[in-house]
């Protein structure tokens, strides 16, 4: 079982870090303050507000 990692903050840095760790095979939970950011990430698998064009 892979390591579980939590990233607090879904801004550009938090999203980039979470994405990198997920690509490396870690289970990552990303926490966002803004509800619309959470919805956007869950629906489109992309943080259009803080890190557009990165999946």
DRENTORKOL-3810 file (N, C-alpha, C; in nm, 4 decimals):
REM DRENTORKOL-3810
@n.u->0.0842; n.v->-0.1188; n.w->0.0000; ca.u->0.0000; ca.v->0.0000; ca.w->0.0000; c.u->0.0877; c.v->0.1237; c.w->0.0000
@n.u->0.0535; n.v->0.2207; n.w->-0.0863; ca.u->0.1324; ca.v->0.3423; ca.w->-0.0966; c.u->0.1077; c.v->0.4373; c.w->0.0188
@n.u->0.1989; n.v->0.5287; n.w->0.0346; ca.u->0.1876; ca.v->0.6278; ca.w->0.1405; c.u->0.0751; c.v->0.7256; c.w->0.1083
@n.u->0.0003; n.v->0.7641; n.w->0.2106; ca.u->-0.1057; ca.v->0.8634; ca.w->0.1947; c.u->-0.0506; c.v->0.9992; c.w->0.2358
@n.u->-0.0750; n.v->1.0983; n.w->0.1524; ca.u->-0.0239; ca.v->1.2327; ca.w->0.1772; c.u->-0.1385; c.v->1.3317; c.w->0.1641
@n.u->-0.1445; n.v->1.4266; n.w->0.2549; ca.u->-0.2428; ca.v->1.5339; ca.w->0.2481; c.u->-0.1737; c.v->1.6649; c.w->0.2159
@n.u->-0.2309; n.v->1.7390; n.w->0.1235; ca.u->-0.1796; ca.v->1.8711; ca.w->0.0878; c.u->-0.2874; c.v->1.9721; c.w->0.1235
@n.u->-0.2522; n.v->2.0653; n.w->0.2102; ca.u->-0.3473; ca.v->2.1676; ca.w->0.2530; c.u->-0.3232; c.v->2.2923; c.w->0.1693
@n.u->-0.4244; n.v->2.3275; n.w->0.0937; ca.u->-0.4155; ca.v->2.4444; ca.w->0.0069; c.u->-0.4107; c.v->2.4027; c.w->-0.1386
@n.u->-0.5133; n.v->2.4396; n.w->-0.2131; ca.u->-0.5235; ca.v->2.4003; ca.w->-0.3535; c.u->-0.4942; c.v->2.5172; c.w->-0.4463
@n.u->-0.4016; n.v->2.6021; n.w->-0.4038; ca.u->-0.3552; ca.v->2.7078; ca.w->-0.4932; c.u->-0.2588; c.v->2.6472; c.w->-0.5943
@n.u->-0.1835; n.v->2.7310; n.w->-0.6608; ca.u->-0.0910; ca.v->2.6818; ca.w->-0.7631; c.u->0.0130; c.v->2.5866; c.w->-0.7040
@n.u->0.0732; n.v->2.6247; n.w->-0.5921; ca.u->0.1765; ca.v->2.5401; ca.w->-0.5315; c.u->0.1195; c.v->2.4084; c.w->-0.4811
@n.u->0.0093; n.v->2.4153; n.w->-0.4081; ca.u->-0.0505; ca.v->2.2939; ca.w->-0.3534; c.u->-0.0969; c.v->2.1990; c.w->-0.4620
@n.u->-0.1573; n.v->2.2537; n.w->-0.5655; ca.u->-0.2040; ca.v->2.1710; ca.w->-0.6766; c.u->-0.0867; c.v->2.1069; c.w->-0.7499
@n.u->0.0175; n.v->2.1850; n.w->-0.7743; ca.u->0.1355; ca.v->2.1312; ca.w->-0.8428; c.u->0.2006; c.v->2.0208; c.w->-0.7597
@n.u->0.2125; n.v->2.0429; n.w->-0.6301; ca.u->0.2726; ca.v->1.9423; ca.w->-0.5421; c.u->0.1877; c.v->1.8155; c.w->-0.5382
@n.u->0.0573; n.v->1.8320; n.w->-0.5233; ca.u->-0.0324; ca.v->1.7164; ca.w->-0.5200; c.u->-0.0267; c.v->1.6391; c.w->-0.6515
@n.u->-0.0219; n.v->1.7102; n.w->-0.7615; ca.u->-0.0146; ca.v->1.6462; ca.w->-0.8929; c.u->0.1152; c.v->1.5669; c.w->-0.9078
@n.u->0.2251; n.v->1.6258; n.w->-0.8679; ca.u->0.3547; ca.v->1.5579; ca.w->-0.8768; c.u->0.3566; c.v->1.4310; c.w->-0.7919
@n.u->0.3077; n.v->1.4413; n.w->-0.6696; ca.u->0.3057; ca.v->1.3250; ca.w->-0.5807; c.u->0.2136; c.v->1.2154; c.w->-0.6338
@n.u->0.0992; n.v->1.2547; n.w->-0.6888; ca.u->0.0063; ca.v->1.1561; ca.w->-0.7457; c.u->0.0694; c.v->1.0855; c.w->-0.8652
@n.u->0.1421; n.v->1.1600; n.w->-0.9469; ca.u->0.2105; ca.v->1.0991; ca.w->-1.0613; c.u->0.3174; c.v->0.9998; c.w->-1.0169
@n.u->0.3722; n.v->1.0215; n.w->-0.8976; ca.u->0.4745; ca.v->0.9312; ca.w->-0.8431; c.u->0.4131; c.v->0.8095; c.w->-0.7748
@n.u->0.2798; n.v->0.8029; n.w->-0.7712; ca.u->0.2123; ca.v->0.6855; ca.w->-0.7182; c.u->0.1595; c.v->0.6976; c.w->-0.5765
@n.u->0.1696; n.v->0.8150; n.w->-0.5174; ca.u->0.1181; ca.v->0.8346; ca.w->-0.3826; c.u->-0.0321; c.v->0.8611; c.w->-0.3865
@n.u->-0.1006; n.v->0.8222; n.w->-0.2794; ca.u->-0.2413; ca.v->0.8586; ca.w->-0.2626; c.u->-0.2417; c.v->0.9979; c.w->-0.2011
@n.u->-0.3005; n.v->1.0943; n.w->-0.2709; ca.u->-0.2956; ca.v->1.2336; ca.w->-0.2265; c.u->-0.4365; c.v->1.2868; c.w->-0.2042
@n.u->-0.4568; n.v->1.3476; n.w->-0.0884; ca.u->-0.5790; ca.v->1.4222; ca.w->-0.0599; c.u->-0.5427; c.v->1.5699; c.w->-0.0656
@n.u->-0.6164; n.v->1.6450; n.w->-0.1450; ca.u->-0.5913; ca.v->1.7882; ca.w->-0.1621; c.u->-0.7067; c.v->1.8656; c.w->-0.1007
@n.u->-0.6766; n.v->1.9518; n.w->-0.0053; ca.u->-0.7787; ca.v->2.0327; ca.w->0.0604; c.u->-0.7775; c.v->2.1729; c.w->0.0023
@n.u->-0.8974; n.v->2.2227; n.w->-0.0279; ca.u->-0.9118; ca.v->2.3581; ca.w->-0.0820; c.u->-1.0085; c.v->2.4368; c.w->0.0047
@n.u->-0.9812; n.v->2.5635; n.w->0.0219; ca.u->-1.0693; ca.v->2.6508; ca.w->0.0991; c.u->-1.1933; c.v->2.6881; c.w->0.0181
@n.u->-1.1729; n.v->2.7176; n.w->-0.1087; ca.u->-1.2815; ca.v->2.7634; ca.w->-0.1945; c.u->-1.3643; c.v->2.6452; c.w->-0.2443
@n.u->-1.4927; n.v->2.6479; n.w->-0.2169; ca.u->-1.5807; ca.v->2.5386; ca.w->-0.2584; c.u->-1.5821; c.v->2.5222; c.w->-0.4102
@n.u->-1.5781; n.v->2.6336; n.w->-0.4828; ca.u->-1.5817; ca.v->2.6245; ca.w->-0.6291; c.u->-1.4564; c.v->2.5578; c.w->-0.6850
@n.u->-1.3448; n.v->2.5729; n.w->-0.6166; ca.u->-1.2217; ca.v->2.5054; ca.w->-0.6593; c.u->-1.2367; c.v->2.3547; c.w->-0.6399
@n.u->-1.2936; n.v->2.3149; n.w->-0.5282; ca.u->-1.3175; ca.v->2.1716; ca.w->-0.5033; c.u->-1.4065; c.v->2.1117; c.w->-0.6115
@n.u->-1.5146; n.v->2.1788; n.w->-0.6408; ca.u->-1.6082; ca.v->2.1290; ca.w->-0.7420; c.u->-1.5394; c.v->2.1209; c.w->-0.8778
@n.u->-1.4661; n.v->2.2245; n.w->-0.9130; ca.u->-1.3981; ca.v->2.2289; ca.w->-1.0425; c.u->-1.2974; c.v->2.1145; c.w->-1.0558
@n.u->-1.2193; n.v->2.0917; n.w->-0.9513; ca.u->-1.1197; ca.v->1.9844; ca.w->-0.9557; c.u->-1.1879; c.v->1.8481; c.w->-0.9646
@n.u->-1.2936; n.v->1.8289; n.w->-0.8885; ca.u->-1.3632; ca.v->1.6998; ca.w->-0.8916; c.u->-1.4291; c.v->1.6741; c.w->-1.0268
@n.u->-1.4835; n.v->1.7777; n.w->-1.0884; ca.u->-1.5544; ca.v->1.7595; ca.w->-1.2154; c.u->-1.4613; c.v->1.7535; c.w->-1.3356
@n.u->-1.3612; n.v->1.8399; n.w->-1.3390; ca.u->-1.2773; ca.v->1.8489; ca.w->-1.4591; c.u->-1.1378; c.v->1.7905; c.w->-1.4408
@n.u->-1.1052; n.v->1.7521; n.w->-1.3155; ca.u->-0.9708; ca.v->1.7015; ca.w->-1.2837; c.u->-0.8647; c.v->1.8064; c.w->-1.3164
@n.u->-0.9034; n.v->1.9335; n.w->-1.2993; ca.u->-0.8147; ca.v->2.0449; ca.w->-1.3316; c.u->-0.8483; c.v->2.1618; c.w->-1.2393
@n.u->-0.7463; n.v->2.2341; n.w->-1.1949; ca.u->-0.7662; ca.v->2.3527; ca.w->-1.1121; c.u->-0.7580; c.v->2.4750; c.w->-1.2032
@n.u->-0.8700; n.v->2.5073; n.w->-1.2654; ca.u->-0.8727; ca.v->2.6146; ca.w->-1.3655; c.u->-0.8470; c.v->2.7524; c.w->-1.3057
@n.u->-0.8797; n.v->2.7712; n.w->-1.1789; ca.u->-0.8619; ca.v->2.9017; ca.w->-1.1161; c.u->-0.7147; c.v->2.9313; c.w->-1.0866
@n.u->-0.6444; n.v->2.8355; n.w->-1.0300; ca.u->-0.5077; ca.v->2.8606; ca.w->-0.9847; c.u->-0.3991; c.v->2.8001; c.w->-1.0733
@n.u->-0.4323; n.v->2.6965; n.w->-1.1489; ca.u->-0.3306; ca.v->2.6310; ca.w->-1.2315; c.u->-0.3950; c.v->2.5818; c.w->-1.3612
@n.u->-0.4358; n.v->2.6743; n.w->-1.4463; ca.u->-0.5032; ca.v->2.6341; ca.w->-1.5703; c.u->-0.4090; c.v->2.5586; c.w->-1.6644
@n.u->-0.4666; n.v->2.4752; n.w->-1.7454; ca.u->-0.3955; ca.v->2.3984; ca.w->-1.8486; c.u->-0.3036; c.v->2.2900; c.w->-1.7933
@n.u->-0.3117; n.v->2.2620; n.w->-1.6646; ca.u->-0.2328; ca.v->2.1541; ca.w->-1.6051; c.u->-0.3299; c.v->2.0493; c.w->-1.5534
@n.u->-0.3075; n.v->1.9246; n.w->-1.5903; ca.u->-0.3919; ca.v->1.8146; ca.w->-1.5433; c.u->-0.3092; c.v->1.7183; c.w->-1.4640
END
